[in-house]
Amino acid sequence: MDSKNLLSFEKSAATIKHNSQWMSGGVNSNFRLNISPTPLVFERGEGPYLYDVDGNRLIDYYLGMGPMILGHNPAGLTAAVKAQIDSGILFAGQTAVEAEAARLVCEMVPSAERMRFGSSGSEVDQAALRVARAATGRQKVIKFEGHYHGWFDNVLWSTAPALDAAGPYEAPNAIAGSKGQLADTSDTLVVLPWNDLDLLAARLAKGDIAAVIMEAAMCNAGAVHPAAGYLEGVREACTRHGTILIFDEVITGFRLAPGGAQERFGVSPDISTFGKAIANGFPVAAIAGRADLLDLFSTGGVVHGGTYNSQPIAMAATVATLKALQPSLYAAIDVTGTRLMMGMREIFARTGVKAVVEGFPQVFHVAFGLEEPASNYRDLARMDKQAYVAFTTALLRRGVRALERGAWFMSSEHDDAVIGQTLNVVEDAVRQIKADGVI
């Protein structure tokens, strides 16, 4: 693309600056800060596209950071939401639509005997940990380097630690993710490297672990597959030592398969948490699992609440989304996502760019500077982040929006023509950053 035709984002930059007088940083989530060349301001979305205040049309692979598996503004979902608005917004009581949504979750998710709704992944992860501690009478929890389970103090540890501070591989240091975080919240946390069954089994053998919480496929920091036999081994070890196994499927749930990663890999946890793709952009999350565990909320003295849990409009969106998630949708994304991944690999190989494209057709990850697929966070941490940000900036200037952390989310609206356009942009962006000496 000629440099004269590159997109400008001056109005977005000016709007962010203007809005900073009311909103800290001009945004409402730290994960929207420091985007190159500027955080963007949008006016509308349609299918695979976003339209910003500068008048640009962007092919979108952020997809709301994962939720928009049906694309932007799908007609069936918006019709369901509008119909619910006519019936009411919030009742502080129960509705038929929440029961229908719950039934669908329990039918679709292999491990879901019982469930409850929440409003965010961070909330339901906290509920899962509380249930696990109540059920086992234990306090300690194992989490893994690079896995993200929300922004609360007790879990925001070692989500993206610097390697020079992370400590030994076998016994990583717990590295806080934020200033102001209570230091003693790591006292009941054990951090381990993911995909190493021997280390996990040895730690569980001490008999003091309430829960193991993990992304069943590591899709926040990357898009890393579990090693052969790893999930099965974790399941067996947790059962043997009386530990609750929690799959955080906030990203993978209803994205990798109708029943999430646990369906795709055939391993059932005791408790699962969901968000993002469950309602295609509405603030819905869920905790699901064994009936004896989930019923601790109703009969076992474990508190779980929230004014907006099962809010009817959000429930209407959940029902519409889950009903749309048919096998044919995943089959179609398998085709388009695979084409995009293979096309990017071919472009990188042909242009001499050292990069790994790995993951799943529904969500994959691009890591510059790696020569082979990562198996854990420390492998991923060696990627060339600066070069990748230059790449995503070049993509954006050409009309393709991709996350700077390397994740690419796919929707049912990214058809073959959109993939072809994207690959043309990828090649042009690679040639620019090579010409600029970035890689």
GIMO-V709460 format. One record per residue. PHI is phi in whole degrees, -180 to 180 (none if undefined). Layout:
# GIMO-V709460
PHI, PHI
This chain:
# GIMO-V709460
none, -63, -60, -70, -99, -67, -73, -111, -128, -64, -69, -60, -60, -67, -67, -59, -62, -64, -72, -65, -71, -115, -112, -59, 76, 78, -135, -124, -156, -61, -77, -107, -84, 57, -84, -92, -86, -165, -57, -101, -120, -113, -108, -165, -134, -153, 61, -90, -114, -119, -122, -101, -70, -85, 87, -82, -104, -117, -72, -105, -113, -70, 49, 68, 66, 125, -67, -83, -68, -93, 83, -85, 59, -67, -62, -63, -69, -65, -66, -64, -67, -63, -66, -69, -57, -67, -93, 145, -108, -153, -120, 53, -161, -99, -138, -66, -69, -71, -66, -65, -63, -64, -60, -63, -59, -67, -75, -86, -94, -55, -91, -88, -86, -146, -155, -143, -96, -135, -114, -150, -61, -58, -65, -72, -64, -65, -62, -63, -67, -64, -62, -61, -68, -65, -71, -100, 72, -107, -113, -77, -131, -98, -127, -122, -56, 85, -89, -114, -129, 108, -102, -75, -55, -78, -125, -83, -129, 55, -79, -152, -73, -66, -63, -75, -112, -73, 84, -68, -57, -71, -143, -61, -73, -85, -107, -64, -97, -152, -67, 83, -76, -66, -64, -75, -72, -86, -65, -103, -116, -117, -101, -133, -75, -82, 74, -120, -68, -61, -64, -66, -61, -64, -72, -64, -63, -71, 78, -119, -99, -72, -149, -110, -114, -155, -79, -65, -129, -77, -115, -91, -79, -156, -146, -100, -74, -67, -63, -55, 81, -67, -62, -62, -67, -64, -58, -66, -67, -64, -61, -63, -106, 69, -104, -79, -97, -114, -97, -83, -107, -60, -91, -79, -65, 63, -112, -74, -168, -56, -103, 79, -63, -64, -71, -62, -100, 72, -127, -103, -81, -80, -137, -129, -122, -136, -170, 50, -68, -65, -140, 50, 111, -90, -76, -129, -138, -150, -119, -142, 161, -59, -62, -65, -79, -66, -74, -64, -66, -96, -128, -112, 79, -92, -85, -145, -151, 159, -55, -100, -62, 59, -58, -56, -65, -65, -68, -62, -66, -64, -61, -62, -67, -64, -68, -79, -84, -90, -53, -63, -65, -67, -63, -67, -68, -55, -71, -71, -65, -65, -62, -66, -61, -66, -64, -67, -59, -65, -64, -63, -65, -69, -96, 75, -97, -79, -158, -118, -113, -140, 134, -135, -57, -82, -158, -133, -136, -114, -124, -74, 92, -94, -107, -146, -59, -75, -115, -161, -63, -66, -65, -65, -65, -89, -72, -87, -69, -63, -66, -68, -64, -61, -66, -66, -67, -65, -61, -61, -61, -108, 98, -125, -106, -132, -62, -72, -83, 110, -80, -125, -100, -110, -128, -68, -91, -84, -86, -61, -65, -65, -63, -61, -61, -63, -65, -62, -67, -57, -64, -64, -66, -62, -64, -67, -69, -69, -64, -81, 79, -71, -131
